[in-house]
């Protein structure tokens, strides 16, 4: 049971529900197009209607949830056009944060990046031999940590916040294609080259490699999304008639 209280515990309940729903959306436990019934969800999480609506409203701000003229909430659908827009924005924000971070490299940054890259490589090596859902989830965590470390010395907090939001949306699409990712690209080699250029302080090379890294993902998802998303999505036209 999630505790509720007019003061701090109330805030914690909203944040807890928000976090759990976010994870379910990102992991496709709640597929794109799923209707989010407030009454059903409040019973599931054992919270008040106000708490559930507040959690959904926060996910609405993050664009993981959509609404339509007071008719309820739905998990945001996926589309190639949407992913292209996310990736275009990602390149602008990511490169700005990366340049700032590499300009302010220090020993702590380098140590954190070494550790993050090593852990990422270990799980990538394991995924080469077989695909496993648990390994795939771990890869997403370590991949995010590696890319976070690259930009962690960025001095602009707005860039960091926008980047976090864009990565969250991009991650939904990445999860669609990871199973076949290793068949079509050597992502481990891409990460190795990005890591070396960052450690060497070669800003222009690192920027070019990261841009190519993002573009390659767009090309891969462009080939896979039409058939994959149909398997995951619930048609909104059908769901909204219920």
Secondary structure, 3 states (H helix, E strand, C coil): CCCCCCCHHHHHHHHHHHHHHHHHHHCCCCCCCCEECHHHHHHHHCCCHHHHHHHHHHHHHCCCEEECCCCCEEECCCCHHHHHHHHHHHHHHHHHHHHHHHHCCCHHHHHHHHHHHHHHHHHHHHHHHCCCHHHHHHHHHHHHHHHHHHHCCCCCHHHHHHHHHHHHHHHHHHHHHHHHHHHHCCHHHHHHHHHHHHHHCCHHHHHHHHHHHHHHHHHHHHHHHHHHHHHHCCCHHHHCCC
